[in-house]
């Protein structure tokens, strides 16, 4: 089902989210990681059972770097999402978060525990401490990123993400270059310099599913173990032959895990 696109403006007209909506059924929101909404194969597999909302984080759309001028912190982003959920009429929602989007999902669930019913985190970043062994992908060249993100650097997921189409502003290399440029301004950009999640994660009430690629080179499996220690209502599923983006390398299998968890 082709997604519909809505624009939701919050903070007295200062911040706009483009939200892609498809499917029918209970509400699920997908919060993407650093390369934007490469979501179709994975989330299309969920639209037969759920209404899937997929917003673009402000400031991550190529060609629109000024969109971040009013968002200086992760907490600002959480407040914007909370208002966005109100404007969409979503009093309850299930969250899926990948990478940085997983940390945003956790912060939303900690800030509004009654609103989040269940949560699936795909290779999330937790930023538990300053010396956490997360690869600084900002120091990795765009050409080398596939071997950190994907198990199969020549597979269809890697090729789809890193291929430059006719419009270069829609390609992963251009997106990566834009992210580096935004990072140099010190504005909101990943990895977020807020390492306070460990102080708030105990507020999360949602049952949580952690999905991890067994060959994630950006975020070590120790993070999954740390999440499971801090969130007692958590179970872990390891996806074999997958890197940091298992939902891209094995979209139908990961979607099946999420669907089974959300309807249990």
N, C-alpha and C positions, 0 to 999 in steps of 0.2 A: 504494500500500500504506500503510495508516494506520501511523504510527510507534508503537512501544512506548515507554513511559517507564520509565527506571530512575533510582534515586537512589543515587549513589555518595558515600560519606562518607570523608574522608581527614583526615590530621593529628589522629589520635586522637579522632575524632568532632567536631572543631571546624569543619570546612568541608564543606558538602554541595553536590554538583553534581546538577542534574536533567539527565539525558542522554536525548535522543530518538534511537531507533534504528529504522532501516527498511532493507529491501532484503536482498540476499544477494551474496556475492562478496568480493573483497578489501576490507580495512578502509580507510575514508576518514573523517577527522574534519573537521568544519566548525567553525571558530572565528569567531563572529559579530563584527560591529562594534557601534557604540554604541546601536543601536536594537533589540538583542535578536534573537530567532529569527523573523524574517520569512522563513522558509526554504523553505516547502513547494513553491512552483512550481519553484524552482531545484533543490533537492536531490531532489525527487521524480523529476526527470528523470535523476538518477544512480542511483536505486535498482534499475533493471533490470540494472545491471552491478556495483554495489558495495554493501557494507554500510555505510551512512552513519550515523555517530555525530555528534550535534549537541548538545553540552553548553551549558547556560546558565552564563555566567560568574557566579560567586557575587556577590551584591549587585546584580545587574542585573534581578532579578525584581521588578516593582512590588509594593509591600506588604511587602517583606522587606529593608528597609535594614540591619537588624542583621547580615545575612549577611556583610558586609564587615569585621566588627570584628576578624577575625583575619588579614586580608590587607591589609598596609600597603604593599606594593611589587609591582612587576612580577615580581621574582625569586621572591617568595612564591607568586605565581600559577603561575609555571612549575614550581616544586616540587610544588604541588598537582596540576597536570596530569600530571606525571610519575608521581606515585603513583596518580592516577586511571587512567592507561593500564595500570599494573600490575594494578589491581583489575578492570579490564575484560578482562584477559588479552591485551592487544595488544602483542606484542613488536615488531611492525613495523606502521607505519601511514603512509598518505599524508595530508598536511594540505592543507586549503583554508582560507585566512584572508582575511577582508575587513576593510579599514580598520584599526582598532586590533587586530582579531583577526589581521591579517597580521603585525603586529609580534610578537604573542604567539607565532604560529607560527614566526617566525624565531628567537625566543629558545629555544623548545623544540628546534628543529633544531640550534641552536648548542650547547645543553647536552647533547643526546643524539643526536649525528649518526648513530650506527649504527641508531637506532630509526626514523628518518624516511627512507623510500625516495624519495619525490618530494613536491614541494610546489607548490601553485598559490596565488598571492597576487593578490587582487583589490583594486586601488587601495589598497595597504597604506600605513600610516604608518611612516616609518622613524625620525624624530626624530634626524637626523644631527647637528644643531647647534642652539644656542639660537635663532639668528636664521633658522631654516628657514622658508620662506614658506608655512606651512600656515595656512589660515584657522582662527581660533579660533572653532569653532562654538558654544562656550559663551557667546560674546558675541552670537550671532545669535539673534533671537527664534524661538521654535518655529514661529510662523506663516510666517517667512521661510525656514526650512530647506529646503523643497522646491526652491527655485530654486538652491540650492547642491548638492543631492544628486542631482537628476534633470534630465535633458535636457528632458523633457516634463513640466512641472509640473502639467499637467492630464491626464496619462496614467494608465493603470490602476495602475501601480506606485506613483506618488505618492499617488493616491487611497486605495489599499489600505493604505499605510503610515500615512498621516496622518488617516485617518478615525477618528473616535471612536465605538466601538461602544457597545452598551447598558451594558457594564461599562467605565467610563472608565479603570480601572486597566490595561486591556489595550491602550490606545491610545497612539500615538506621542507625543502632547502630554503625556499623563500620565507616560510614560517619560522624556521630556526633562526635565520638571519634577523628577522624582525624581533624575535624574542631576545636575542643578544642585544640588539639596539635598545629595546625597552629596558633591559636590565642595566644598561650603562647609565640610565637616568636615575636609578635608585628607587624607582616607583615599583608598584605591585607587579611582581613577575616571579616565576618559580626559579629556583626553590625559595619559598617564602622564608624570610629570616625570623619568623615567629616560631619559637621552640616551646611554646607553653601548652601544647596539647596534652602533655602528660599530666598537667595539673587539672585538666577539665574532663578527661576521658571517663572518669568515674561517674559522671552525670548521665552518660549514655544508657538508656534503658532498652534500646532496640536489640532484638536477636540479630546476630551478625554472622555472615558467612565471609570467610577470607578465602579468596581464590588466588593461587600463586603459581607463576610459571617456574618450572623446576630448574630453568637455566637463566633466571633473571640476573643480569650482570650490573644493573643499575641499583637495585635495592635488594640486599641480602635477605635470605630466609629468616635470619635472626629477627627481622622486623615482624614477621608473622608470629613468631613465638612471643615477642613482646606484646603484640596486640592481644594474643590469647590469654596472657597473664593479666593484662589490665582490663580486659572485657570478658567477664566470666560467661556471658551468653554467646560465646563464639565457638565456631568450629572451622577447621581448615580443610580445604580441598586443594590438592596439588595437581596441576595440569602438566602432564608429561610432554616432552618435546616442545616446550614453549619458553619464550624469553619474558621480557617485561610487559609484553602486550598479548597475553594468551587469548583475549577476546578477539584479537585480530587474526592470530594464527589458527585458532580453532573456534570460530565464532559460534557454530551450532552447538558444539559440546559445552562451551561455557554458558551459552544461553540456556541450555537444558539444566545445568546446575543451578543457575539463578532462578529459573521458573519453578523447579521442584522445591527450592527453599522458600520462595515467596508464597507458594500456595499450600505449603505444609500445614 
